Amino acid sequence: MPGPALDDLLAAAGVDPRSGVQVVAADRLASIPFDPGLPLILLRSTAGDALAGELDGLVSSGDSEPASVLPGRHREPGSARLLARLYPEGHRARRIPDGSELLVEALTDAALVANDWYVPPLQAVENLGSPHGMAAISARLRAPDGCPWDRKQTHASLRPFVLEEAYETVDAIERGGAADLAEELGDLFLQIVLHAQLAAEEGSFDLVDVYRTLGAKIVRRHPHVFGDVEANSAEQVLRNWESIKARERSDAGREPSAFAGIARALPALPASREIQERASSMGWDWEAIEGVWEKVREELDELHAEGDAAGDQGRDARLHELGDLLFAVVNLARWMKLDPEEALRAANRRWIERYARVEALANRRGLDLAELDLVGKDELWDAVKHGEQD
C-alpha cells in the first residue's frame, strides 16, 4: 500500500488511485509511456525525495543517469514540449499543493522540475496524441448515434480506401513534404483502426491483436537483432527473412510454396519484383547482370517476332510475350537496385509535366495544339525537351 507521502500527494491532487493514476518524475517524462487519458502526477526532481523508495525508482535522483527518450515521442525533447504536444491548447495543470493553475502550453521544464504538478485526464475522443485516442474516435463514429456513413461500412467496402490512402502516402513520400507525409500516414492508419474496430464489434480481433501480432512477427523475423543469428548484409537478412516466413507457413499448415503469400491485389510491377526477390533469395538468379540484359533483348525480339498477327490467337501471343518482356525488365530493375514502380511513376509524371510545357509553348506561339500535325507537335516537344537540358 502507498505510504503517507504518496497518500498526501494523491489527496492533494484529488485522485482516487483505484481508478488509475500515473506518477512520474518530471525529468523522466519523455522516457515513460504515460497516457493522457489517465490522471498524471508529475514530481519535482529532488535528490533524496521522500517518495523515491515508494515509487520503485521512478523518481530520479541526483545520481541517476539521464533518462532515454521514448521512441515515437522523440521529435522534440523536453518534458514541457511533450506535454504541449499531447494535451490540447487550453488544458490546465494544477500545482500541488497550493492549487494554482497554469496552461499546459505555458509550462517550462524549469517549472516542472521545481514543483509537483497534477495534470487532469483527457476525455477519450480528446486524447489525440495517444494510440488510444483514434480507437475511441473510431468507436464513437460506429456507435448507434454516430456517423451514418461509418456505421454502414464493412471490411469489403473499405478496400478501395486502403489502396487509395496507400498510394496517397507514396505520393507524399515522393513529393518530400513532411507535413503532407504525416497527414497521409494518419489517413492510412485510420484504415487500420477502422478495420480493427469492425473486427472488435464482430468479436474476432482488436487493435491489441494487431499490435501484438505485428510486434511478435518483426521480432521473430529479426533474429540478427533480437537473437543470436548473424547477418552482415541486406542480402543475408532477406534470405533469413524468407526462410523464416517459409517455416511460419509450414507451421501454420499453409501452402508451403515460397510464393503463396504474395497478395493477389498487389499491383503487377511490385508483385513481379517481390516474386523475383524471393526467387533470388532461394538461389534462382543470374550470376551477373549481363545475363539479365540478354534476357531482356531475347524477350523484346520474341515480342517483335509476333508482329501483327490477326485474331485472338495473335493477340494472346503478343500479350504473353509482352508479359515476359515486362517481367524481364522488372528483373533488370532489381539488379540495378531500382524500383520499377517508382521509375514508371516518375516517367508518367515527367511526360505530364512536359506536355503541360508543350501546351504553354504552343499558347505563347499562338498555335492551336489540337490542329497541329505530328511534325508540328514533335517540334514543340523537342523544343521543350531541349529547354529542359539547357
C-alpha positions as CSV (number, residue, x, y, z in Angstrom):
1,M,0.0,0.0,0.0
2,P,1.2,3.6,-0.6
3,G,2.9,5.3,2.3
4,P,1.9,8.6,3.9
5,A,3.9,10.8,1.4
6,L,2.2,9.3,-1.6
7,D,-1.2,9.3,0.2
8,D,-0.8,13.0,0.8
9,L,0.1,13.6,-2.8
10,L,-2.9,11.8,-4.1
11,A,-5.2,13.5,-1.7
12,A,-3.8,16.9,-2.7
13,A,-4.5,16.1,-6.3
14,G,-7.9,14.8,-5.5
15,V,-7.2,11.5,-7.3
16,D,-8.6,8.0,-6.3
17,P,-5.8,5.6,-7.2
18,R,-8.3,2.8,-7.6
19,S,-9.4,4.5,-10.9
20,G,-5.9,4.6,-12.2
21,V,-3.2,7.2,-11.8
22,Q,0.3,7.8,-13.3
23,V,3.1,9.2,-11.1
24,V,6.2,10.2,-12.9
25,A,9.3,12.3,-12.2
26,A,9.1,15.4,-14.4
27,D,12.6,14.9,-15.8
28,R,11.7,11.3,-16.7
29,L,8.5,12.2,-18.5
30,A,9.9,11.7,-22.0
31,S,11.1,8.2,-21.2
32,I,7.8,6.9,-19.8
33,P,4.9,5.6,-22.0
34,F,2.3,7.5,-20.0
35,D,-1.2,8.2,-21.5
36,P,-3.1,11.5,-21.3
37,G,-6.3,9.5,-20.8
38,L,-5.3,8.8,-17.1
39,P,-4.6,11.3,-14.3
40,L,-0.9,12.4,-14.3
41,I,1.1,13.5,-11.3
42,L,4.5,15.0,-12.1
43,L,7.0,15.0,-9.3
44,R,9.6,17.7,-8.9
45,S,13.2,16.4,-9.3
46,T,14.9,16.5,-5.9
47,A,17.7,14.2,-4.8
48,G,16.6,12.1,-1.8
49,D,12.9,12.8,-2.4
50,A,10.8,11.0,0.2
51,L,8.8,9.2,-2.5
52,A,11.8,7.7,-4.2
53,G,11.6,4.4,-2.4
54,E,7.8,4.1,-2.7
55,L,7.8,4.7,-6.5
56,D,10.4,1.9,-7.1
57,G,12.9,4.2,-8.7
58,L,10.6,6.1,-11.0
59,V,11.6,9.4,-9.3
60,S,15.1,10.5,-10.5
61,S,17.8,11.3,-8.1
62,G,20.9,13.3,-8.4
63,D,23.0,10.2,-9.0
64,S,20.8,8.7,-11.7
65,E,21.7,8.5,-15.4
66,P,19.7,10.8,-17.8
67,A,16.6,9.0,-19.0
68,S,16.3,7.9,-22.6
69,V,13.6,9.3,-24.8
70,L,10.7,7.0,-25.6
71,P,10.7,6.1,-29.3
72,G,7.7,7.6,-31.0
73,R,7.9,10.7,-28.8
74,H,11.4,11.9,-29.5
75,R,11.0,14.6,-32.2
76,E,11.1,17.4,-29.7
77,P,13.0,16.6,-26.4
78,G,11.9,18.1,-23.2
79,S,9.0,17.4,-20.8
80,A,7.3,20.7,-21.3
81,R,7.2,20.4,-25.1
82,L,6.0,16.8,-24.9
83,L,3.1,17.9,-22.7
84,A,2.2,20.7,-25.1
85,R,2.1,18.1,-28.0
86,L,0.0,15.5,-26.1
87,Y,-2.6,17.8,-24.4
88,P,-4.9,20.3,-26.3
89,E,-4.3,24.0,-26.1
90,G,-6.1,25.4,-23.0
91,H,-5.7,22.3,-20.9
92,R,-4.6,23.3,-17.4
93,A,-2.1,21.7,-15.0
94,R,-2.5,22.3,-11.2
95,R,0.4,22.9,-8.9
96,I,0.5,20.8,-5.7
97,P,-0.3,21.6,-3.0
98,D,-1.3,25.3,-3.5
99,G,-3.8,24.6,-6.3
100,S,-2.6,27.4,-8.6
101,E,-3.1,26.6,-12.3
102,L,-1.1,27.1,-15.4
103,L,-1.9,26.3,-19.1
104,V,0.0,23.2,-20.2
105,E,1.4,25.1,-23.2
106,A,2.8,27.7,-20.8
107,L,4.7,25.2,-18.7
108,T,8.5,25.2,-18.9
109,D,11.0,22.4,-18.0
110,A,12.2,24.6,-15.1
111,A,8.7,25.0,-13.6
112,L,8.1,21.2,-14.0
113,V,11.2,20.1,-12.1
114,A,10.7,22.7,-9.4
115,N,7.2,21.8,-8.3
116,D,4.8,18.9,-8.1
117,W,2.0,19.1,-10.7
118,Y,-1.3,17.4,-11.4
119,V,-2.5,17.1,-15.0
120,P,-6.2,16.1,-15.3
121,P,-7.0,13.3,-17.8
122,L,-8.5,13.9,-21.2
123,Q,-11.7,12.5,-22.5
124,A,-11.2,9.6,-24.8
125,V,-12.0,11.5,-28.0
126,E,-9.8,14.4,-27.0
127,N,-6.8,12.1,-26.4
128,L,-5.5,12.8,-29.9
129,G,-1.8,12.2,-29.3
130,S,-2.3,8.8,-27.8
131,P,-2.6,5.4,-29.5
132,H,-5.9,5.0,-27.7
133,G,-7.4,8.3,-29.0
134,M,-8.1,7.3,-32.6
135,A,-9.6,3.9,-31.4
136,A,-12.0,5.9,-29.2
137,I,-12.9,8.2,-32.1
138,S,-13.5,5.2,-34.4
139,A,-15.7,3.5,-31.8
140,R,-17.7,6.7,-31.4
141,L,-18.2,7.0,-35.2
142,R,-19.6,3.4,-35.2
143,A,-21.9,4.0,-32.2
144,P,-25.7,3.8,-32.7
145,D,-25.8,7.6,-32.7
146,G,-22.6,8.0,-34.6
147,C,-21.9,8.7,-38.3
148,P,-24.3,7.1,-40.8
149,W,-21.5,6.6,-43.3
150,D,-19.2,5.0,-40.9
151,R,-21.9,2.7,-39.5
152,K,-22.6,1.2,-42.9
153,Q,-19.0,0.3,-43.7
154,T,-17.7,-3.3,-43.9
155,H,-14.3,-4.8,-44.5
156,A,-15.2,-5.2,-48.1
157,S,-16.5,-1.6,-48.6
158,L,-13.3,-0.1,-47.1
159,R,-11.0,-1.9,-49.5
160,P,-10.8,0.9,-52.1
161,F,-9.9,3.4,-49.4
162,V,-7.0,1.2,-48.1
163,L,-5.5,1.3,-51.6
164,E,-6.2,4.9,-52.2
165,E,-4.6,6.0,-48.9
166,A,-1.6,3.8,-49.5
167,Y,-1.0,5.4,-52.9
168,E,-1.5,8.9,-51.5
169,T,1.1,8.1,-48.9
170,V,3.5,7.0,-51.6
171,D,2.8,10.3,-53.4
172,A,3.5,12.3,-50.3
173,I,6.9,10.4,-49.9
174,E,7.8,11.3,-53.5
175,R,6.8,15.0,-53.1
176,G,9.0,15.2,-50.0
177,G,6.7,17.3,-47.8
178,A,7.0,16.3,-44.1
179,A,3.6,17.7,-43.2
180,D,1.9,16.0,-46.1
181,L,3.5,12.7,-45.2
182,A,2.4,12.9,-41.6
183,E,-1.1,13.6,-42.7
184,E,-1.2,10.8,-45.3
185,L,0.3,8.3,-42.8
186,G,-2.5,9.3,-40.4
187,D,-5.1,8.6,-43.2
188,L,-3.6,5.3,-43.8
189,F,-3.5,4.5,-40.1
190,L,-7.2,5.4,-39.9
191,Q,-8.0,2.5,-42.3
192,I,-6.2,0.1,-39.9
193,V,-8.1,1.5,-36.9
194,L,-11.4,1.2,-38.8
195,H,-10.8,-2.4,-39.7
196,A,-9.8,-3.3,-36.2
197,Q,-13.0,-1.6,-34.9
198,L,-15.1,-3.6,-37.2
199,A,-13.4,-6.8,-36.1
200,A,-13.8,-5.9,-32.5
201,E,-17.5,-5.5,-33.0
202,E,-17.6,-8.9,-34.5
203,G,-15.6,-10.3,-31.6
204,S,-12.7,-11.6,-33.9
205,F,-9.8,-9.3,-33.0
206,D,-9.0,-5.7,-32.0
207,L,-6.1,-3.3,-32.0
208,V,-4.3,-5.2,-29.3
209,D,-4.1,-8.2,-31.6
210,V,-2.9,-6.0,-34.4
211,Y,-0.1,-4.5,-32.3
212,R,0.9,-7.8,-30.7
213,T,0.9,-9.8,-33.9
214,L,3.0,-7.2,-35.7
215,G,5.5,-6.8,-32.9
216,A,5.9,-10.5,-32.4
217,K,6.4,-11.1,-36.2
218,I,9.0,-8.3,-36.5
219,V,11.0,-9.6,-33.5
220,R,10.7,-13.2,-34.8
221,R,11.9,-12.2,-38.2
222,H,14.9,-10.2,-37.0
223,P,16.9,-12.9,-35.0
224,H,20.1,-11.0,-36.0
225,V,18.8,-8.1,-33.9
226,F,16.8,-9.7,-31.2
227,G,18.6,-13.1,-31.1
228,D,21.9,-14.7,-31.7
229,V,21.8,-15.1,-35.5
230,E,24.4,-13.2,-37.5
231,A,23.6,-11.2,-40.7
232,N,26.1,-8.8,-42.1
233,S,24.4,-7.8,-45.3
234,A,21.0,-6.8,-46.5
235,E,21.0,-9.8,-48.8
236,Q,21.6,-12.2,-45.9
237,V,18.8,-10.5,-43.9
238,L,16.5,-11.1,-46.9
239,R,17.4,-14.8,-47.2
240,N,16.8,-15.2,-43.4
241,W,13.5,-13.4,-43.7
242,E,12.2,-15.7,-46.5
243,S,13.4,-18.8,-44.7
244,I,11.6,-17.7,-41.5
245,K,8.4,-17.0,-43.5
246,A,8.6,-20.4,-45.1
247,R,8.8,-22.0,-41.7
248,E,5.9,-19.9,-40.5
249,R,3.7,-21.1,-43.4
250,S,4.7,-24.7,-42.8
251,D,4.0,-24.5,-39.0
252,A,0.6,-22.9,-39.8
253,G,-0.3,-25.7,-42.2
254,R,-0.5,-23.3,-45.1
255,E,0.6,-23.9,-48.7
256,P,4.4,-24.4,-48.5
257,S,5.2,-22.5,-51.7
258,A,7.6,-19.6,-51.3
259,F,5.2,-17.5,-53.5
260,A,1.9,-18.3,-51.7
261,G,2.0,-15.2,-49.5
262,I,2.1,-12.7,-52.3
263,A,-1.1,-10.6,-52.2
264,R,-3.3,-11.1,-55.3
265,A,-4.3,-7.5,-55.1
266,L,-0.7,-6.3,-55.3
267,P,-0.1,-4.2,-58.5
268,A,1.7,-6.2,-61.1
269,L,5.0,-4.3,-61.1
270,P,5.7,-4.6,-57.3
271,A,4.3,-8.2,-57.4
272,S,6.8,-9.1,-60.1
273,R,9.6,-7.6,-58.1
274,E,8.6,-9.5,-55.0
275,I,8.4,-12.8,-56.9
276,Q,11.9,-12.2,-58.3
277,E,13.4,-11.1,-55.0
278,R,12.0,-14.3,-53.4
279,A,13.4,-16.4,-56.2
280,S,16.8,-14.8,-55.9
281,S,16.8,-15.4,-52.1
282,M,16.4,-19.1,-52.9
283,G,19.3,-19.2,-55.4
284,W,17.2,-18.8,-58.6
285,D,19.1,-15.9,-60.2
286,W,21.6,-14.9,-62.8
287,E,25.3,-14.9,-61.9
288,A,25.8,-11.4,-63.4
289,I,23.7,-8.6,-64.8
290,E,24.8,-9.4,-68.4
291,G,22.5,-12.4,-68.3
292,V,19.6,-10.2,-67.4
293,W,20.4,-7.8,-70.3
294,E,20.5,-10.7,-72.7
295,K,17.1,-11.9,-71.4
296,V,15.5,-8.5,-71.9
297,R,16.8,-8.5,-75.5
298,E,15.6,-12.0,-76.1
299,E,12.1,-11.2,-74.9
300,L,12.0,-8.0,-76.9
301,D,12.9,-10.0,-80.1
302,E,10.2,-12.6,-79.3
303,L,7.6,-9.8,-78.9
304,H,8.8,-8.2,-82.2
305,A,8.6,-11.6,-83.9
306,E,4.9,-11.9,-83.2
307,G,4.3,-9.0,-85.5
308,D,0.8,-8.0,-86.2
309,A,-0.8,-11.5,-86.4
310,A,-4.6,-11.1,-86.5
311,G,-7.2,-12.8,-84.4
312,D,-7.4,-13.8,-80.8
313,Q,-4.5,-16.2,-81.1
314,G,-2.2,-13.4,-82.3
315,R,-3.3,-11.1,-79.6
316,D,-2.8,-13.8,-76.9
317,A,0.7,-14.5,-78.2
318,R,1.6,-10.8,-78.1
319,L,0.1,-10.4,-74.6
320,H,2.2,-13.4,-73.5
321,E,5.4,-12.0,-74.9
322,L,4.8,-8.5,-73.6
323,G,4.3,-10.0,-70.1
324,D,7.6,-11.9,-70.4
325,L,9.3,-8.7,-71.5
326,L,7.9,-6.7,-68.6
327,F,8.9,-9.5,-66.2
328,A,12.5,-9.4,-67.5
329,V,12.6,-5.5,-67.3
330,V,11.5,-5.7,-63.7
331,N,14.3,-8.2,-63.0
332,L,16.7,-5.8,-64.7
333,A,15.5,-3.0,-62.4
334,R,16.0,-5.3,-59.4
335,W,19.6,-6.0,-60.4
336,M,20.1,-2.2,-60.8
337,K,18.6,-1.8,-57.3
338,L,15.9,0.4,-58.7
339,D,12.1,0.3,-58.0
340,P,10.3,-0.3,-61.3
341,E,7.1,1.1,-59.9
342,E,8.9,4.3,-58.8
343,A,10.6,4.5,-62.2
344,L,7.4,4.2,-64.2
345,R,5.6,6.7,-61.9
346,A,8.4,9.2,-62.4
347,A,8.2,8.7,-66.2
348,N,4.5,9.3,-66.1
349,R,5.0,12.4,-64.1
350,R,7.7,13.7,-66.5
351,W,5.5,13.1,-69.5
352,I,2.6,15.0,-68.0
353,E,4.8,17.9,-66.8
354,R,6.5,18.1,-70.2
355,Y,3.2,18.1,-72.1
356,A,2.0,21.0,-69.9
357,R,5.1,22.9,-71.0
358,V,4.3,22.0,-74.7
359,E,0.8,23.4,-74.2
360,A,2.2,26.6,-72.7
361,L,4.7,27.0,-75.6
362,A,2.0,26.5,-78.2
363,N,-0.1,29.1,-76.4
364,R,2.8,31.6,-76.4
365,R,3.3,31.0,-80.1
366,G,-0.4,31.4,-80.9
367,L,-0.7,27.8,-82.1
368,D,-3.7,25.5,-81.7
369,L,-2.1,22.3,-80.4
370,A,-5.1,20.2,-81.5
371,E,-4.8,21.4,-85.1
372,L,-1.0,20.7,-85.4
373,D,0.2,17.7,-87.4
374,L,2.6,15.2,-85.8
375,V,5.6,17.1,-87.2
376,G,4.5,20.3,-85.6
377,K,3.8,18.6,-82.3
378,D,7.2,16.9,-82.3
379,E,8.9,20.3,-83.0
380,L,7.3,21.7,-79.9
381,W,8.1,18.6,-77.9
382,D,11.8,18.8,-78.9
383,A,11.9,22.5,-78.1
384,V,10.6,21.8,-74.6
385,K,13.0,18.9,-74.1
386,H,15.9,20.9,-75.3
387,G,15.0,23.6,-72.9
388,E,15.0,21.1,-70.0
389,Q,18.5,20.0,-71.0
390,D,19.7,23.6,-71.0
